[in-house]
Amino acid sequence: MRASGFAWQGNNLTVAVRQPAGPYSNMRTAKPSRLLAEQRRRKIIDLIEQKGQVTVRDLVDRFSISAVTARGDLDALSSNGTAVRSHGGAVRRLEANQDYPLRLKETLHHVEKVRIGRAAAELVQSNETIILDSGTTTAEVARHLKIRKLQSITVITNALNVASELMDARGISVIMIGGLLRPVSGSFVGPQAETMLRELHADRFFLAVDGFDLEIGPSTPDVFEAQLNGLMMRISKEVNVVADFSKLGRRSVSRIGPLENIHRLITDSRAPTEFTEALRKAGIEVITA
């Protein structure tokens, strides 16, 4: 302690004493909820495991932190592979062998999918017939096709979200493939779908995948979807895989077709260089959006 001032009161000397500031002087006023970053992130991981996903708002309310800090925590967890960043939050890391609803997939790597969709749509020319299979990336291809305002385009699809996107698009005719509805993906598969598809042909096929491996090629969790996608490859002159970086180097349960049947990969700038270079050496074009 040290004296910070004094005064005489009658015959008595009054001394004012001030406690020195130290590293622990503010501990009593600190909020218990403001945890150290490492502790907080461990708790965030537990939340994601329990709930499947969290939002930035969830973290702001729960830990009394700013939105900037919450986003920084989620970015850190995403960079070390603990969680997957989504639009407005994060979700549990997805497994290539498991099917996930479109509503969830739409929140993942949205910026990358938009860029891939735009680059893919730029390849399409008027008077072409193309196939768009089910997926959130192919839905972005459909959205950018509308913007381009091409003439006499025919789109073959088995996906409800793609058909819904294009149903009012000028200059685009849609052929909807029917069959057994898969609610998780909003797509039609099965023998009826394959029978109808065999009567058609396409100039380009845009294939969204759950995994794209250098040995087995593209793959997906559902065997019926894989069989239909394989047929789509065979009736198309050109096959384009549209996949963000998170799908590359992964394998799912059902193989769609061999790597040599792929003409082009359209991906984003976060794609591993060793993966894209291996494709180029195999004669497959790579477009980075």
DRENKEZA-734010 format. One record per residue (C-alpha): residue number from 1; residue in one letter; x, y, z. Coordinates in nm, 3 decimals, decimal comma, m for minus. Example, Ala and Ser with C-alpha at 12.3 -4.5 7.8 and 13.67 -1.06 7.14 Angstrom:
% DRENKEZA-734010
1	A	1,230	m0,450	0,780;
2	S	1,367	m0,106	0,714;
END
This chain:
% DRENKEZA-734010
1	M	0,000	0,000	0,000;
2	R	0,100	0,363	m0,046;
3	A	m0,035	0,700	0,073;
4	S	m0,203	0,897	m0,198;
5	G	m0,281	1,208	0,011;
6	F	m0,324	1,344	0,368;
7	A	m0,506	1,615	0,562;
8	W	m0,505	1,759	0,916;
9	Q	m0,827	1,738	1,117;
10	G	m0,767	1,915	1,446;
11	N	m0,467	1,744	1,607;
12	N	m0,509	1,432	1,396;
13	L	m0,347	1,356	1,063;
14	T	m0,576	1,171	0,822;
15	V	m0,400	0,961	0,558;
16	A	m0,576	0,839	0,241;
17	V	m0,449	0,496	0,134;
18	R	m0,484	0,354	m0,220;
19	Q	m0,451	m0,015	m0,305;
20	P	m0,206	m0,062	m0,597;
21	A	m0,341	m0,196	m0,924;
22	G	m0,229	m0,550	m1,003;
23	P	m0,297	m0,832	m1,246;
24	Y	m0,581	m0,962	m1,030;
25	S	m0,744	m0,632	m0,939;
26	N	m1,034	m0,675	m1,186;
27	M	m1,113	m1,041	m1,121;
28	R	m1,411	m0,960	m0,899;
29	T	m1,579	m0,764	m1,178;
30	A	m1,513	m1,013	m1,460;
31	K	m1,818	m1,208	m1,570;
32	P	m1,794	m1,583	m1,506;
33	S	m1,946	m1,644	m1,850;
34	R	m1,648	m1,486	m2,026;
35	L	m1,439	m1,799	m2,053;
36	L	m1,097	m1,830	m2,200;
37	A	m1,110	m1,896	m2,574;
38	E	m0,992	m2,256	m2,548;
39	Q	m1,245	m2,342	m2,278;
40	R	m1,523	m2,170	m2,469;
41	R	m1,442	m2,354	m2,791;
42	R	m1,449	m2,690	m2,612;
43	K	m1,797	m2,604	m2,489;
44	I	m1,898	m2,502	m2,842;
45	I	m1,781	m2,842	m2,971;
46	D	m1,997	m3,011	m2,707;
47	L	m2,296	m2,801	m2,814;
48	I	m2,249	m2,892	m3,180;
49	E	m2,222	m3,261	m3,094;
50	Q	m2,541	m3,243	m2,885;
51	K	m2,754	m3,027	m3,117;
52	G	m2,599	m3,103	m3,455;
53	Q	m2,556	m2,733	m3,527;
54	V	m2,525	m2,390	m3,364;
55	T	m2,573	m2,035	m3,483;
56	V	m2,369	m1,724	m3,413;
57	R	m2,668	m1,588	m3,219;
58	D	m2,671	m1,901	m3,000;
59	L	m2,309	m1,840	m2,901;
60	V	m2,356	m1,467	m2,843;
61	D	m2,644	m1,533	m2,604;
62	R	m2,488	m1,830	m2,428;
63	F	m2,136	m1,698	m2,370;
64	S	m2,197	m1,320	m2,361;
65	I	m1,952	m1,260	m2,645;
66	S	m1,968	m1,044	m2,955;
67	A	m2,076	m1,179	m3,294;
68	V	m1,722	m1,115	m3,422;
69	T	m1,577	m1,333	m3,145;
70	A	m1,836	m1,605	m3,210;
71	R	m1,752	m1,611	m3,581;
72	G	m1,382	m1,628	m3,495;
73	D	m1,444	m1,930	m3,272;
74	L	m1,640	m2,107	m3,545;
75	D	m1,375	m2,026	m3,806;
76	A	m1,109	m2,172	m3,576;
77	L	m1,309	m2,492	m3,526;
78	S	m1,369	m2,515	m3,901;
79	S	m1,001	m2,471	m3,986;
80	N	m0,896	m2,762	m3,763;
81	G	m1,171	m2,987	m3,897;
82	T	m1,373	m3,005	m3,574;
83	A	m1,686	m2,850	m3,729;
84	V	m1,815	m2,739	m4,068;
85	R	m1,889	m2,371	m4,116;
86	S	m2,241	m2,299	m4,237;
87	H	m2,429	m1,982	m4,329;
88	G	m2,476	m1,807	m3,993;
89	G	m2,322	m2,080	m3,780;
90	A	m2,163	m2,424	m3,789;
91	V	m2,270	m2,789	m3,803;
92	R	m2,128	m3,121	m3,699;
93	R	m1,871	m3,253	m3,945;
94	L	m2,052	m3,443	m4,219;
95	E	m1,970	m3,800	m4,314;
96	A	m1,950	m3,885	m4,685;
97	N	m2,140	m4,212	m4,627;
98	Q	m2,446	m4,045	m4,474;
99	D	m2,732	m3,870	m4,651;
100	Y	m2,823	m3,522	m4,526;
101	P	m3,134	m3,311	m4,598;
102	L	m3,114	m3,040	m4,862;
103	R	m3,205	m2,777	m4,600;
104	L	m2,883	m2,856	m4,417;
105	K	m2,667	m2,882	m4,728;
106	E	m2,789	m2,542	m4,848;
107	T	m2,619	m2,376	m4,551;
108	L	m2,278	m2,537	m4,616;
109	H	m2,009	m2,369	m4,829;
110	H	m2,276	m2,151	m4,987;
111	V	m2,037	m1,893	m5,131;
112	E	m1,832	m2,163	m5,303;
113	K	m2,141	m2,327	m5,448;
114	V	m2,262	m1,998	m5,594;
115	R	m1,929	m1,947	m5,770;
116	I	m1,925	m2,304	m5,899;
117	G	m2,283	m2,270	m6,024;
118	R	m2,197	m1,952	m6,211;
119	A	m1,888	m2,108	m6,375;
120	A	m2,082	m2,419	m6,476;
121	A	m2,368	m2,219	m6,627;
122	E	m2,119	m2,026	m6,840;
123	L	m2,035	m2,348	m7,026;
124	V	m2,391	m2,398	m7,152;
125	Q	m2,479	m2,270	m7,500;
126	S	m2,814	m2,205	m7,665;
127	N	m2,988	m2,506	m7,824;
128	E	m2,820	m2,755	m7,590;
129	T	m2,973	m3,031	m7,381;
130	I	m2,822	m3,069	m7,035;
131	I	m2,877	m3,288	m6,729;
132	L	m2,879	m3,148	m6,375;
133	D	m2,892	m3,414	m6,106;
134	S	m3,012	m3,351	m5,751;
135	G	m2,813	m3,134	m5,515;
136	T	m2,762	m2,784	m5,384;
137	T	m2,470	m2,713	m5,620;
138	T	m2,670	m2,809	m5,928;
139	A	m2,950	m2,586	m5,799;
140	E	m2,699	m2,299	m5,821;
141	V	m2,624	m2,399	m6,181;
142	A	m2,998	m2,374	m6,252;
143	R	m3,022	m2,027	m6,092;
144	H	m2,739	m1,893	m6,304;
145	L	m2,882	m2,048	m6,619;
146	K	m3,189	m1,829	m6,568;
147	I	m2,969	m1,520	m6,544;
148	R	m2,793	m1,597	m6,872;
149	K	m3,122	m1,593	m7,066;
150	L	m3,017	m1,849	m7,326;
151	Q	m3,253	m1,970	m7,597;
152	S	m3,391	m2,320	m7,657;
153	I	m3,227	m2,494	m7,360;
154	T	m3,364	m2,830	m7,248;
155	V	m3,291	m2,939	m6,891;
156	I	m3,338	m3,301	m6,785;
157	T	m3,354	m3,346	m6,410;
158	N	m3,471	m3,583	m6,139;
159	A	m3,456	m3,311	m5,873;
160	L	m3,758	m3,122	m5,742;
161	N	m3,550	m2,821	m5,633;
162	V	m3,395	m2,786	m5,980;
163	A	m3,732	m2,822	m6,156;
164	S	m3,888	m2,568	m5,920;
165	E	m3,607	m2,322	m5,989;
166	L	m3,653	m2,347	m6,367;
167	M	m4,030	m2,387	m6,399;
168	D	m4,083	m2,020	m6,491;
169	A	m3,755	m1,963	m6,678;
170	R	m3,792	m1,827	m7,031;
171	G	m3,615	m2,017	m7,305;
172	I	m3,571	m2,327	m7,086;
173	S	m3,779	m2,645	m7,120;
174	V	m3,771	m2,893	m6,832;
175	I	m3,804	m3,271	m6,863;
176	M	m3,881	m3,412	m6,519;
177	I	m3,772	m3,769	m6,452;
178	G	m4,025	m3,955	m6,235;
179	G	m3,993	m4,261	m6,016;
180	L	m3,946	m4,333	m5,646;
181	L	m3,920	m4,011	m5,444;
182	R	m3,630	m3,979	m5,200;
183	P	m3,757	m3,726	m4,940;
184	V	m3,410	m3,653	m4,799;
185	S	m3,285	m3,525	m5,136;
186	G	m3,612	m3,436	m5,306;
187	S	m3,515	m3,650	m5,606;
188	F	m3,667	m3,936	m5,807;
189	V	m3,480	m4,265	m5,855;
190	G	m3,549	m4,629	m5,930;
191	P	m3,640	m4,847	m6,231;
192	Q	m3,908	m4,611	m6,363;
193	A	m3,664	m4,320	m6,365;
194	E	m3,400	m4,530	m6,543;
195	T	m3,648	m4,650	m6,806;
196	M	m3,747	m4,294	m6,892;
197	L	m3,386	m4,176	m6,896;
198	R	m3,275	m4,443	m7,144;
199	E	m3,492	m4,278	m7,410;
200	L	m3,304	m3,947	m7,379;
201	H	m2,961	m3,803	m7,450;
202	A	m2,774	m3,487	m7,345;
203	D	m2,488	m3,264	m7,453;
204	R	m2,369	m3,196	m7,098;
205	F	m2,423	m3,354	m6,759;
206	F	m2,358	m3,158	m6,438;
207	L	m2,308	m3,401	m6,153;
208	A	m2,311	m3,301	m5,786;
209	V	m2,141	m3,557	m5,562;
210	D	m2,084	m3,639	m5,195;
211	G	m1,736	m3,772	m5,263;
212	F	m1,483	m3,749	m5,545;
213	D	m1,184	m3,978	m5,513;
214	L	m0,886	m4,016	m5,747;
215	E	m0,916	m4,396	m5,745;
216	I	m1,288	m4,471	m5,756;
217	G	m1,417	m4,145	m5,905;
218	P	m1,745	m3,981	m5,796;
219	S	m1,969	m4,141	m5,532;
220	T	m2,288	m4,085	m5,332;
221	P	m2,452	m4,244	m5,023;
222	D	m2,762	m4,383	m5,200;
223	V	m2,728	m4,685	m5,432;
224	F	m3,036	m4,593	m5,640;
225	E	m2,909	m4,238	m5,688;
226	A	m2,571	m4,377	m5,793;
227	Q	m2,729	m4,610	m6,050;
228	L	m2,931	m4,326	m6,202;
229	N	m2,630	m4,094	m6,205;
230	G	m2,428	m4,364	m6,378;
231	L	m2,689	m4,385	m6,651;
232	M	m2,689	m4,005	m6,683;
233	M	m2,314	m4,026	m6,746;
234	R	m2,359	m4,283	m7,022;
235	I	m2,621	m4,085	m7,217;
236	S	m2,423	m3,759	m7,204;
237	K	m2,152	m3,640	m7,441;
238	E	m1,975	m3,450	m7,164;
239	V	m1,965	m3,509	m6,787;
240	N	m1,889	m3,223	m6,548;
241	V	m1,848	m3,282	m6,174;
242	V	m1,952	m2,976	m5,972;
243	A	m1,808	m3,006	m5,621;
244	D	m1,666	m2,773	m5,359;
245	F	m1,337	m2,846	m5,187;
246	S	m1,497	m3,044	m4,901;
247	K	m1,602	m3,326	m5,138;
248	L	m1,260	m3,382	m5,292;
249	G	m1,055	m3,681	m5,180;
250	R	m1,358	m3,837	m5,006;
251	R	m1,539	m4,164	m5,073;
252	S	m1,905	m4,244	m5,021;
253	V	m2,075	m4,585	m5,028;
254	S	m2,200	m4,605	m5,386;
255	R	m1,972	m4,552	m5,682;
256	I	m2,129	m4,357	m5,969;
257	G	m1,882	m4,426	m6,246;
258	P	m1,512	m4,447	m6,334;
259	L	m1,280	m4,150	m6,326;
260	E	m1,204	m4,182	m6,698;
261	N	m1,566	m4,094	m6,779;
262	I	m1,524	m3,747	m6,625;
263	H	m1,433	m3,465	m6,861;
264	R	m1,418	m3,174	m6,621;
265	L	m1,421	m3,075	m6,254;
266	I	m1,563	m2,735	m6,158;
267	T	m1,459	m2,651	m5,803;
268	D	m1,350	m2,359	m5,585;
269	S	m1,019	m2,198	m5,494;
270	R	m0,983	m2,403	m5,174;
271	A	m0,949	m2,729	m5,367;
272	P	m0,624	m2,913	m5,277;
273	T	m0,356	m2,844	m5,537;
274	E	m0,231	m3,203	m5,535;
275	F	m0,583	m3,326	m5,615;
276	T	m0,644	m3,088	m5,905;
277	E	m0,295	m3,148	m6,049;
278	A	m0,354	m3,525	m6,041;
279	L	m0,677	m3,475	m6,237;
280	R	m0,502	m3,261	m6,497;
281	K	m0,235	m3,528	m6,541;
282	A	m0,517	m3,776	m6,601;
283	G	m0,648	m3,553	m6,883;
284	I	m0,939	m3,404	m6,685;
285	E	m0,991	m3,029	m6,714;
286	V	m1,021	m2,837	m6,387;
287	I	m1,201	m2,503	m6,359;
288	T	m1,147	m2,313	m6,034;
289	A	m1,426	m2,067	m5,962;
END
